[in-house]
Each structure stands twice: as structure tokens, then as C-alpha cells.
């Protein structure tokens, strides 16, 4: 399968199965578009008439296309479908946990998918004993895998900070005993950041995710405390101090855009102006009838925003002050292994969320849904039917994905978003699909632009 598109002066041809990307001229672009549906003579006639080039030039270009096809870099065969279910049939190991150390929050964000941190349940903090058992569960179910990942999540995890520190210390002790290596991440709204948090995180956390929606008026519209006061002025100086002290270690500014800031690039650029270079901006996750919810008519605006961002990132890089956007991180020279390309994030099998009570769910977005309660950290996975359902989710499990050029980039998409949109983890969240495909087109264009000057 071949996907063709034009963006920022480039004519881009992507071969889905091989992952090959070609930046071509107008003649080659049009030849490739009809290569499989027309005879050679029809191609020659059509292209010479449209572009005013000689027959010899068209035939030479045709020879180049045939050579790429023969080399498996164009119109290559998709040989992965047979592997998809074989991968999922193999025994899986748990490699990552999202520890919900706090089902409570000190902010009252109206768009919060987690119901202000409560996950539609009771407020609670995870005890050290439950967290310790969760880490023991992870170690016991990780097989021979050495590198393990733990994300401290909420609610607001800093509301249970002492337990976080004790769990990290316990994990460091277990590393030596079990030949494991823990990689920790913390996601925070920043309200409780102090010198202790900064020092500890910069020593122990491989990554930190800092929640900021961008400009003050955008951020303070929704990210407010229980008295209704915005949090921007309180958290931005703390974030700046935190990031400066990290000394180059990984972090992300993580924002959310809604219907009320469709021009989200202004918020990204604002964060860059504040000195932040590692950025992410996610579409809101909420019910379709929510006033913040994105709508189909917003897609053209959002597509334009992603293009504006990509072009501006190229400019910033040329001028020597680059920024990183999470969704544009793509490695065309190698990229993820085919297992990851087919199976995706591993939710419900390799990755699970743990509630303050020790219950296991496929990921943080399923927490509180009794249908997807997998078990707990003491007994392990007891709802094998739910786990097996997640085992069969992949890029080839959804009929809608079979003919999609982007399926080996999204791996079939987010199961939680599909579940919300369709009632099935095997469904397709079409709105999210359109945004994802646009982001991939922009990410590929940026890679092309770094290797060539724009075509005139």
C-alpha cells in the first residue's frame, strides 16, 4: 500500500509495508499515482500531456519506479498480518505499571477524564503496603525482562509524596536482588512542587510530565483549584525551576486543547517562550456532548494547526533553538520493532494500572469500569477473558484499519478511546484517527525537509 500527499512544498510517497519514504518531483508523483491502474503506454501519454516532458524522460522515471518496486521499497507486500495474532498468542510478561498513588487532586479541572482524580469513585491514597505489593507483582510477572517501568500517577501523586519516595527506595533495593532496572516517571500538576520534589525527581525519575495548557487565559479557564482560582501563576515558576534543575534529563510539558483553544499552536509557542523545549499537546478526552468536546467541523482547523507547528519547528531548528513535540517523534531509519508496530501499547497485557486498593485495570483510562477489572496485585490477573480480549487488539484486529496506510504507526489506535466512542475496545475512534494521520504526515514531512530543500 502506498500513501501520497503534498505538504510544505514536498511531494511525499510512503510505502506502508516497508516504511520507505520518497521525496519525488511532480512527474514521479503522478506516475506513482497511476502506476498500478494504467498500462505503460497510458502512463506515458498521460504524463507527457500533463507535464510537457519527453517520452524518454517518462520511461526513464518509470524504470526508476520499477527498480524501487523490485527492491521492496514501493508497492511492497504487507506480510505482517499473519504475524499479528501469533504475537498475541505468545505468553506475555508485565513490563510496566501505572501506580495510582492518589485518587484525589488539589485542582478541580472540569475536563478531567478521571473525575477530578476520583475516577468516579471514592477519594483515596495508596498505602506503602499496597504499592510494595504492586512492585512485587511487577517483578514476579516480568519474566526475564530486566527493564521495568513505573509511572506515579493520580489524581495528583504529590499528595502522597512520602509513599512515592518509599516505593522508589524499595524498588532500588529489589533491583539488586532480582537483576531488574526500574525506570520511574511522575506526572504532576505542579501545585506541590518544592525543593525536595525537584531534588528527588531529578535524581530518581527518568522522566517527569508537567501539566500546563499554555497561555494563562487558556490554562486558567479550566485548570482551577476548588475555590475557582487559576493555577498558572503558581505553577509556571515552579516548572521553570524544576526543568532548569533537571540538567538535560527527560521531561514533558503536557497540555490539553479543547474546542475553546483550537489554535493550540499559540499555547505551544507560549510554552516555548517560557523556556520549555519538550512539549506535548493532547486533544481533550470527554463525552461528545461536553461543551469542551472537539467536533468534526473542527478538523480542518486542527489540521492547519499541526502544519503550522511542523513548519515553525523546522524554522526554530534552522535558527538553532529547536523544540520537540511528542507526536512528531518518529524514527524513519529504524523505528519501533514490528512487534510494537503491530501490537501497540500493550495495555491489559504488558502494561496495567493499579488503584489505591491494589486493583488491576488495563490502563488508567479503564479504572473504575467493572467490566475491565482484571484482578489485583495479590492474586494477579483473574479476569482472563478481559485480558485475552486485549491480547487480540492489534493493527489487524479492526476491519476499518486493514486498508489504512497509518496502521503500522498507530498499531490500531487507543483501545480506551475506541471503547468510549464505540463501546468496544476493538472499535475505531475515527476522530482520533484523522488527527493521528495528520500528525504522522507532518512528522514525516519534517524528516524529509531535513534531508532536502523544498521543491519549487
C-alpha positions in Angstrom: 0.0 0.0 0.0 1.3 3.4 -1.0 0.2 6.8 0.6 0.9 10.0 -1.3 0.5 13.6 -0.1 1.8 17.1 -0.6 2.9 19.3 2.2 5.2 22.3 2.6 6.5 22.1 -1.0 7.3 18.3 -0.8 5.7 15.5 -2.8 5.9 12.6 -0.4 5.3 9.0 -1.2 5.1 6.5 1.8 5.3 2.8 1.2 3.3 1.4 4.2 4.7 -2.1 4.5 8.4 -1.3 4.1 8.3 2.1 5.8 10.2 3.6 2.9 9.6 7.4 2.3 10.3 9.0 -1.0 10.5 12.7 -1.8 9.8 13.0 -5.5 9.2 15.5 -8.3 5.8 16.2 -9.8 6.4 13.7 -12.7 7.3 10.8 -10.5 4.5 11.7 -8.1 1.9 11.5 -10.8 3.4 8.3 -12.4 3.3 6.5 -9.0 -0.4 7.6 -8.5 -1.5 5.7 -11.7 1.3 3.1 -11.8 -0.9 0.2 -10.8 -4.0 1.2 -12.7 -2.7 2.1 -16.1 -0.6 0.5 -18.8 2.9 1.8 -19.6 1.6 3.5 -22.8 -1.3 5.1 -20.9 1.1 6.4 -18.3 3.5 7.8 -21.0 0.6 9.5 -22.8 -1.0 11.0 -19.6 2.3 12.3 -18.1 3.7 13.8 -21.3 0.5 15.6 -21.9 0.2 16.9 -18.4 3.8 17.9 -17.7 5.2 18.6 -21.2 8.1 16.3 -20.6 9.6 13.9 -23.3 8.5 10.3 -23.7 12.1 9.3 -22.9 12.1 11.1 -19.6 8.8 9.5 -18.6 10.1 6.0 -19.5 13.3 6.6 -17.5 11.2 7.6 -14.5 9.1 4.5 -15.0 12.3 2.4 -14.8 13.2 4.1 -11.5 9.7 3.3 -10.1 10.1 -0.4 -11.2 13.5 -0.5 -9.6 12.1 0.7 -6.3 9.3 -1.8 -6.6 11.7 -4.7 -7.2 13.8 -3.6 -4.2 10.8 -3.8 -1.9 10.6 0.0 -1.3 7.5 0.8 -3.3 4.2 -1.2 -3.5 5.8 -3.8 -1.2 3.7 -6.7 0.1 2.1 -6.5 3.6 3.4 -9.7 5.1 2.7 -8.9 8.8 -1.0 -9.8 9.1 -0.2 -13.5 9.7 2.2 -12.5 12.5 -0.3 -10.3 14.4 -2.2 -13.0 16.2 0.8 -15.2 16.6 2.5 -12.4 18.6 -0.6 -12.2 20.9 -0.8 -15.9 21.3 2.6 -16.0 23.0 2.9 -15.7 26.8 3.2 -12.1 27.8 5.1 -10.6 30.6 4.2 -7.4 32.5 6.8 -4.7 31.9 5.1 -1.5 33.2 2.6 -0.3 35.8 0.8 2.9 36.3 0.6 3.3 40.1 -2.4 5.5 41.1 -0.9 6.6 44.3 -3.5 9.3 44.8 -7.2 9.1 43.8 -7.6 12.7 44.8 -6.4 16.1 43.4 -5.9 19.6 44.6 -7.2 21.0 41.3 -10.7 20.9 40.0 -10.3 20.7 36.2 -13.7 20.4 34.6 -12.4 18.4 31.6 -10.7 15.8 33.8 -11.4 12.3 32.4 -10.6 11.0 35.9 -13.4 12.9 37.6 -11.0 15.3 39.4 -8.8 12.3 40.3 -11.5 10.2 42.0 -12.1 8.0 38.9 -15.9 8.2 39.6 -15.3 6.5 43.0 -14.0 7.4 46.4 -11.0 9.6 47.2 -8.1 7.6 48.4 -4.3 7.4 48.8 -2.3 4.3 48.1 -0.6 2.8 51.2 3.0 1.8 51.1 2.0 -1.8 51.6 -0.3 -1.8 48.5 2.4 -0.1 46.4 5.0 -2.5 47.7 2.8 -5.4 46.7 2.3 -3.8 43.2 6.1 -3.7 42.7 6.4 -7.3 43.9 3.7 -8.2 41.4 5.5 -6.5 38.6 8.8 -8.2 39.4 7.2 -11.6 39.7 5.3 -11.3 36.4 8.1 -9.7 34.3 9.8 -12.9 33.4 13.3 -12.4 32.0 12.7 -8.8 31.1 15.2 -6.6 33.0 14.0 -3.1 32.3 10.7 -2.3 34.1 8.7 1.0 34.1 6.6 2.6 36.8 4.6 5.8 36.4 3.4 7.5 39.6 0.0 8.9 38.6 -3.2 10.3 40.0 -5.1 12.4 40.7 -2.1 14.3 41.9 0.7 11.9 43.0 2.5 14.6 45.0 -0.4 14.4 47.5 1.1 11.1 48.5 4.7 12.1 48.2 6.2 10.2 51.1 4.8 6.9 49.8 6.2 7.7 46.4 9.7 8.1 47.9 9.4 5.0 50.0 8.3 2.9 46.9 11.3 4.2 44.9 13.6 3.2 47.7 12.0 -0.2 47.9 12.3 -0.7 44.2 16.0 0.2 44.2 16.6 -2.5 46.9 14.7 -5.1 44.8 16.8 -4.2 41.6 19.9 -5.7 43.2 18.0 -8.8 44.4 16.2 -9.6 41.1 18.6 -8.2 38.5 16.0 -5.6 37.4 16.3 -2.0 36.4 13.4 0.4 37.3 12.6 3.5 35.2 10.3 5.9 37.1 8.0 8.6 35.7 6.0 11.2 37.6 3.0 13.1 36.3 2.1 16.2 38.2 0.1 19.4 38.1 2.9 21.2 39.8 1.0 22.7 42.8 3.0 20.9 45.4 6.4 21.1 43.8 9.2 22.2 46.2 12.9 21.7 46.5 12.5 18.2 47.9 10.4 17.2 45.0 12.8 18.7 42.5 15.9 17.2 44.0 14.4 13.7 44.4 12.8 13.6 40.9 15.9 14.9 39.2 17.8 12.1 41.0 15.3 9.2 40.6 12.8 10.0 37.9 13.8 9.1 34.3 11.0 11.4 33.1 8.6 13.9 34.6 5.4 15.1 32.9 4.3 18.6 33.9 0.7 19.7 33.2 0.4 23.1 31.5 -2.2 24.0 29.0 -0.3 27.0 27.5 -1.3 30.7 27.8 -2.5 32.0 31.1 -6.0 32.7 29.9 -6.3 29.2 28.4 -4.8 27.4 31.3 -6.7 29.2 34.0 -10.0 28.8 32.2 -10.2 25.1 33.2 -7.2 24.2 35.5 -8.5 25.8 38.7 -8.5 25.0 42.4 -11.6 24.2 44.4 -12.1 27.9 45.1 -12.2 28.6 41.3 -8.8 30.3 41.1 -6.4 29.6 38.2 -3.2 27.8 38.8 -0.9 29.3 36.1 0.9 31.9 38.2 1.6 29.3 41.0 2.9 26.5 38.8 4.9 28.2 36.0 7.8 29.4 38.2 8.0 26.0 39.8 8.1 24.3 36.4 10.8 26.6 35.2 12.9 25.9 38.3 12.2 22.2 38.0 13.2 21.9 34.3 16.3 24.1 34.8 17.5 21.8 37.6 17.0 18.7 35.5 20.2 19.3 33.7 19.0 17.9 30.4 17.1 14.9 31.8 13.8 14.0 30.1 10.7 15.9 30.8 7.5 16.9 29.0 5.2 19.8 29.3 1.8 18.2 28.7 -1.1 20.3 27.7 -4.7 19.7 26.6 -6.6 21.6 23.9 -10.4 21.8 23.7 -12.9 23.5 21.4 -12.1 26.7 23.1 -8.4 26.8 22.0 -8.4 25.2 18.6 -5.5 27.4 17.8 -3.3 25.4 20.2 -0.1 26.2 18.4 -0.2 29.6 20.2 -0.2 27.7 23.5 2.8 25.5 22.4 4.7 28.6 21.3 3.9 30.3 24.6 5.4 27.3 26.5 8.5 27.5 24.2 8.8 31.3 25.0 8.7 30.3 28.7 11.9 28.2 28.1 10.3 24.8 27.8 11.5 22.7 24.8 10.0 19.3 25.3 6.3 19.7 24.6 3.1 17.7 24.1 -0.4 18.9 23.4 -3.2 16.4 23.5 -6.8 16.6 22.3 -9.3 16.6 25.2 -10.9 13.3 26.1 -14.5 13.8 27.2 -18.1 12.9 26.3 -19.3 14.1 22.9 -21.9 16.4 24.4 -19.4 18.1 26.7 -19.0 21.8 25.7 -15.2 21.3 25.6 -15.5 18.3 23.2 -14.0 18.6 19.7 -16.3 18.2 16.7 -15.9 17.0 13.2 -16.1 20.6 11.8 -13.0 21.4 13.9 -10.8 19.0 11.9 -9.7 21.4 9.2 -8.7 24.0 11.8 -6.7 21.4 13.7 -5.0 20.0 10.5 -3.9 23.5 9.8 -2.6 23.9 13.3 -0.5 20.8 13.0 1.0 22.1 9.8 1.8 25.5 11.3 3.5 23.7 14.2 5.6 21.5 11.9 6.8 24.4 9.8 7.6 26.5 12.8 9.6 23.7 14.4 11.7 23.5 11.2 12.3 27.2 11.4 13.3 27.0 15.0 15.7 24.2 14.3 17.3 26.1 11.4 17.8 29.1 13.7 19.4 26.9 16.4 16.7 26.8 19.1 14.7 23.6 18.4 11.7 22.3 20.3 10.4 18.8 20.5 6.8 17.8 20.0 5.9 14.4 21.4 3.7 13.4 18.4 6.3 14.3 15.9 8.9 12.0 17.2 9.4 9.4 14.6 12.5 7.4 13.5 12.4 6.6 9.8 15.7 4.9 9.8 14.6 2.1 12.1 11.7 2.9 14.3 9.9 0.5 16.6 10.2 -3.2 16.1 7.5 -5.0 14.2 6.1 -6.3 17.4 5.4 -2.8 18.7 4.1 -1.7 15.3 1.5 -4.5 15.3 0.5 -4.7 19.0 0.8 -1.1 20.2 1.0 0.0 23.8 0.4 -3.4 25.4 -2.4 -2.2 27.7 -4.1 -5.0 29.5 -1.2 -7.4 28.9 2.2 -5.8 29.3 1.0 -2.6 30.9 -1.6 -2.2 33.7 -2.9 0.4 36.1 -3.1 -0.2 39.8 -5.6 1.6 42.0 -5.0 2.7 45.6 -6.7 -0.5 46.7 -4.5 -2.7 44.5 -7.0 -3.5 41.8 -5.6 -4.0 38.3 -7.0 -2.4 35.1 -5.8 -2.4 31.5 -4.7 1.2 31.8 -5.5 4.4 33.7 -8.4 5.2 31.3 -10.3 2.0 32.2 -10.0 2.4 36.0 -13.4 2.1 37.7 -15.1 0.2 34.9 -16.1 -3.2 36.5 -16.1 -4.9 33.1 -12.3 -4.4 32.9 -11.3 -5.1 36.4 -8.5 -7.6 35.7 -7.7 -8.7 39.2 -5.5 -7.4 41.9 -1.8 -7.2 42.9 -2.1 -10.1 45.3 -4.0 -12.7 43.2 -2.8 -11.4 39.8 -5.0 -11.4 36.7 -8.1 -13.4 37.4 -10.3 -11.9 34.7 -8.6 -13.8 31.9 -11.4 -13.1 29.4 -10.8 -9.4 29.6 -7.0 -9.9 29.4 -7.4 -12.1 26.3 -9.6 -9.5 24.7 -6.7 -7.1 25.0 -4.3 -9.7 23.7 -6.2 -9.7 20.4 -6.1 -6.0 19.9 -3.7 -5.0 17.2 -3.3 -3.2 13.9 -5.0 -6.1 12.0 -7.9 -6.8 14.5 -10.1 -4.0 13.3 -11.6 -4.3 9.8 -11.6 -0.5 9.5 -7.8 -0.5 9.8 -6.9 -3.1 7.2 -6.7 -0.7 4.3 -5.2 2.3 6.3 -1.8 3.5 5.4 -1.1 4.5 9.0 -1.9 1.3 10.8 1.8 0.4 11.5 2.3 3.8 13.1 -0.7 3.8 15.4 -1.0 0.0 15.8 -4.7 0.2 15.6 -5.1 3.2 17.9 -6.0 3.7 21.6 -8.3 1.0 23.0 -9.7 3.3 25.6 -10.7 6.0 23.0 -12.2 3.3 20.8 -14.2 2.0 23.8 -15.6 5.4 24.6 -16.5 6.1 21.0 -18.0 2.7 20.0 -18.5 0.6 23.2 -15.8 -1.8 22.1 -12.0 -1.9 22.6 -11.9 -3.3 19.0 -13.8 -0.3 17.6 -12.3 2.7 15.9 -12.3 6.3 17.2 -12.5 7.9 13.8 -11.9 11.5 15.0 -8.7 10.4 16.7 -7.7 8.5 13.6 -7.9 11.6 11.5 -5.8 13.6 13.9 -3.2 10.9 14.2 -2.8 10.6 10.5 -2.3 14.3 10.1 0.4 14.2 12.8 2.2 11.4 11.1 2.1 13.2 7.8 3.6 16.3 9.4 6.2 14.2 11.3 7.3 12.5 8.1 7.4 15.9 6.2 9.8 17.3 8.8 12.1 14.3 8.3 12.0 14.9 4.6 12.7 18.6 5.0 15.8 17.9 7.0 17.2 15.9 4.1 16.3 18.1 1.2 15.4 21.7 0.2 11.8 22.4 -0.6 10.8 21.7 -4.2 9.9 24.8 -6.1 
